[in-house]
Structures are given as structure tokens and as C-alpha cells.
């Protein structure tokens, strides 16, 4: 379900619903979410580029394209370090959810034949409006939610 907000501009236009689905599909099939999350994990574009095995300008281009598609600035850049904007923090939650469920779907279609017992998935961490977090993960056919 898409949540109305700054990430999908022009909701009063006749084809807004189609555009929302189009942008969601681009984001799901796109490597830009992986680049975004790797930049957050590494703390800067250079380290993210090294970890991903791509050039630093390629990382910058991926983030710039993601910001262009969403219509918001996600990161503040200063002296080789990044910090998330408010929109960036909101998008981080969506990006982690998308990456998590994409990985779950991938494993469903490409199961590990050596796995005898299903292991718990790495939890997706969601930031809640009240400042708490929720961790969501799957183990076998069970879904777990833990509020913190």
C-alpha cells in the first residue's frame, strides 16, 4: 500500500495512480535502494562505492536519480560525510522494507537446498511515529513483530 506524501507528487493528476505503480516498480527492481542503504551503512559515498564494487560517481548518480524520482532531497552531504534529511529518514523505512521483502521473495523462489531448518530472517526495522521502532521478520511460515 502506498502512503500519500511527498514521495508521489501530482496526486491530483488523472494518471497519478498509474505513475505511483510505475515508480514503485522501478524502485523494487532497481539497484538504487541497495546503493542508498549501503551509503547509510558505510556513512559515505566512497566507502559505499568500495563495498558495492562500483565507482564513487556511480554511487552519487544513483542517489541523485533516486532523489530526482522521489522529488525530495534524501541526504545532506558535507566533507565526505552524509546525514539523512527528514524525508531521508522516512524513505529509509520504506527502503528497508522493500529490500527485506525483496530478499524474502527471492529466497522463496531460490531456496537454499542445504537449509534443513528455516532460520529467522534479518529483521526489517521500522521507525514508528512515536519514536519507537518495530522489528519485523519471518521464520519459516511465521511472521514476527517486536516493538521496542
N, C-alpha and C positions, 0 to 999 in steps of 0.2 A: 504494500500500500504506500502510495506517495503522500507525503505530508506537504500541504501548501506552505510556501515560504519563499525566501529569496532565491532558492536554487532553480526555480522554474518561473521565469518572468513571462509576462504576457498571457496570464491565465484568462483574460477577457477576450482573447482572440479565438476565432472559430475552430482552429486546429490545435489548440493548446493540449488537449488530451493525447493526440497523436504525437505531438512533439515531446511530451513527457515520456511516453513509452519509448520513443526513439532514443532520447538521451539516456534513459535508464539502461536500454540495451547496449548502447555504446559504452557506458560505464562498466557494465557487467563483463563484457567481452574484452575490455580494454586493459592494457598493462599499466595505465596511468594510476590506478588505485594502488597497485603494488609499489610503484615508484613513490607515490605520496606517503604510504605507510613506512616505506624504507627510509625516506628522508626523516620522518618523525623518530624512527628507531635510532638512526645514526646521529641525528642532531644537525647535520649539514649536508649540502648537496655533494660535496667532494667525497665524503665517506660513503654516502648512498651510492654514488656512481661506482666506486670501487667494489662495494658489496654486490651490486647488480651486474657488474661487468660491462658497464656502458660508460660513455664519456660524461663529464660534468655538464657540458652544454646540452646533451640529450636529456639529462635529469631536469635541467632548467626549462627546456622546451616542453617536456611532459607536464610539469607543474603549471607552466604558463597556459598551456592548452586546456588543462583541467579548469583553471580559474576562468578562462575565456568561456568555456562551455557552461559553467555554472553561473557566470555573471557576477562573481564576488571574488575578493582577494582572500586567499586561504592562509597566507603566511606573510609575516614581516621578515625581511631579510636585512641583516646588519652584520658587517665584519665577519663573514663566514659562518654566522650562526642564524638559526631561524627560530621564530616563535609563532605560534598559531594566533590568528585573529579570532574573534568571537565566532565568525562564520566557519573558520577553520576547525574550531573545536566541535561545532555542531556537525560539520561534514565528517570529521574523524569517526564519530559514532556510526554514521552511515557506511563509511568506507570499511570499518572493521566488520560490520555486519555482512556487507556484501562479500568481502574476502573470506570470511568464515563460512558462509553458506555456499559460496562457490567451491571451496575446498571440500565441504561435506558432499556436495553433489558430485564432484569429481571422483571422490573415493567410492561413492555409490555405484558409479559406472566403471570404475577401475579399482576393484577391491584388491587388497594385498592377499595373495593366496597363502602366504605363510602365517597370517594372523590367526591364531587359534581362538583367542578371546578378544572381543572388541574392547579397545582402550578408550577411555574418555577423551573426547576432543579437547583441544586447547580452547578455553572459554573465550567467547566474544565478550568484551567489556563495554557496557553501555553506560553513558553518563545520564543520570536522571535529572529532571528539572530541579528537584530539591537538593541537589548536590551529592546525593548518594550515587553509588554505582550498582549495576546489576551484572552478574556474570551468567552467561547462557552457554551451555554446552550439551553435546549429545554423547551418550554412551550406549552403544547398541541401538535398540529401538526406543530408548528413554531420552527425554529432554529434561535437563536440569536447569533451574534458575536459582541463583543465590543473590540476595540483596545485601549490600554492605554499606 
